[in-house]
Amino acid sequence: MWLVPFASMVVIVLVLLRPDPQLPIPTPNRIVTDMVGRTVSIALPFKGVAVTWAARASDYLSDTGAPEDIVRMGAVKREILTRSLLGTIFPALLTKDTIWDTKPISRGRGPNAEVEALLAFKEASVFLGGYRMVPVFERVGLPVAGLKWDDKSNDVMLIGLAKMHTAISGHPERGEVLIERYWQAFHLLEQELQPARLDSQPRVLYMSSMTKNKRSLGYWNRAHPFNVYFPRAGTENAVLDASEMGSPDAERILLTDPDLILLRDTLVIPNSQSPAEFMADPRWQGMKAVAARRVYRLPTAFPVDMRGIGLMPVMVRLMAELAHPERLRPNVRTMLRDFVLADFGYRMSEDEIDAALKLDENGDSAGFDRFTRDYQKDKS
């Protein structure tokens, strides 16, 4: 009988000495929620981002400040970055020829991209693309973070983009800093401007007009996501009806008769009218903004794109100073310099600030001298 407990002890010892089963080591990954609401698993170590159809390398760079993340993007984006301040800030990005080889999946192809072309770019940890590209990438088993623009509020769009980009890059804290500064800048503008106490708000028309193709006209109505910025600048969108189409004829534009006109800058449409060309155009001579020379080019493209979460508050501040010069101290140049320095560690020169604010185009427009480098000195 004494053998039974002895045998039991031997079994227990053998069990304790048996090595643990060798489970496979889980692959580390980074979990990101994209703008479509999908959960994206990004394998680590992080190998980088491929910027494809409907995504912009400039947005990713502005939000993350991480040029080393980008391993693929289209040739069109190379041209854009070459003309951009971001190309000056990150010159090494322009010299890496292997990056610029995504023609089959970049501009214009979208969901019609060949599967073979997608499989050739497996070196990226994740692809960025418009929401229509998501099923295409999923079909070939490649990780993709989809972009979807909010059609109601620019706030939602920019915040979502900053969160997604910085999460992909592995530094979500940078996104939180950008978002906090975005709201803080608007709060400070509200404190100084006090739009609720304004007796009246200037009516502003944000539009596009071409020199050669005179039928190519457009404006942003009250349904456009950008409309959230008009009241923050103490202004009112001159297009009263939110249901109006964004491609009006000249007669409809004349009927808006705004106090200020902001001309859209564009990356891709040629022959966009300058303020001087607009004010000399016979079609617009009956508008009060033209008579008062209150027509300006808004800096939304080259060499500095102020449409992202990092610099949008600077553009809105510029709008507010144009609309209410008597209520606001000149602060646009300082904001632009400080924000770029904080985001990229790059100190803009005075010439670069002049170019960013389109002083060459806006110099003959009323009141734009407040954005020149010597304005404060002249007033002292």
HELIX and SHEET records of a PDB file:
HELIX    1   1 LEU A    3  LEU A   17  1                                  15    
HELIX    2   2 ALA A   57  THR A   64  1                                   8    
HELIX    3   3 PRO A   67  ASP A   69  5                                   3    
HELIX    4   4 ALA A   75  ARG A   83  1                                   9    
HELIX    5   5 LEU A   85  ILE A   89  1                                   5    
HELIX    6   6 PRO A   91  THR A   95  1                                   5    
HELIX    7   7 ASP A   97  ILE A   99  5                                   3    
HELIX    8   8 LYS A  103  ILE A  105  5                                   3    
HELIX    9   9 GLY A  110  ASN A  112  5                                   3    
HELIX   10  10 VAL A  115  LEU A  119  1                                   5    
HELIX   11  11 TYR A  131  MET A  133  5                                   3    
HELIX   12  12 VAL A  134  ARG A  139  1                                   6    
HELIX   13  13 ASN A  154  SER A  169  1                                  16    
HELIX   14  14 PRO A  172  LEU A  193  1                                  22    
HELIX   15  15 PRO A  195  ARG A  197  5                                   3    
HELIX   16  16 PRO A  225  VAL A  228  5                                   4    
HELIX   17  17 TYR A  229  ARG A  232  1                                   4    
HELIX   18  18 ALA A  250  THR A  256  1                                   7    
HELIX   19  19 PRO A  275  ALA A  280  1                                   6    
HELIX   20  20 PRO A  282  TRP A  284  5                                   3    
HELIX   21  21 LYS A  288  ALA A  291  1                                   4    
HELIX   22  22 MET A  312  ALA A  323  1                                  12    
HELIX   23  23 VAL A  332  PHE A  344  1                                  13    
HELIX   24  24 GLU A  350  ALA A  356  1                                   7    
HELIX   25  25 LEU A  359  ASN A  362  1                                   4    
HELIX   26  26 PHE A  368  PHE A  371  5                                   4    
HELIX   27  27 TYR A  375  LYS A  379  1                                   5    
SHEET    1   A 2 ASN A  29  THR A  33  0                                        
SHEET    2   A 2 THR A  39  ALA A  43 -1                                        
SHEET    1   B 4 ILE A  70  MET A  73  0                                        
SHEET    2   B 4 VAL A  49  VAL A  51  1                                        
SHEET    3   B 4 VAL A 126  GLY A 130  1                                        
SHEET    4   B 4 VAL A 144  LEU A 147  1                                        
SHEET    1   C 3 LEU A 217  TYR A 219  0                                        
SHEET    2   C 3 ARG A 203  SER A 209 -1                                        
SHEET    3   C 3 GLU A 236  ASN A 237  1                                        
SHEET    1   D 4 LEU A 217  TYR A 219  0                                        
SHEET    2   D 4 ARG A 203  SER A 209 -1                                        
SHEET    3   D 4 LEU A 260  LEU A 263  1                                        
SHEET    4   D 4 VAL A 295  ARG A 297  1                                        
END                                                                             
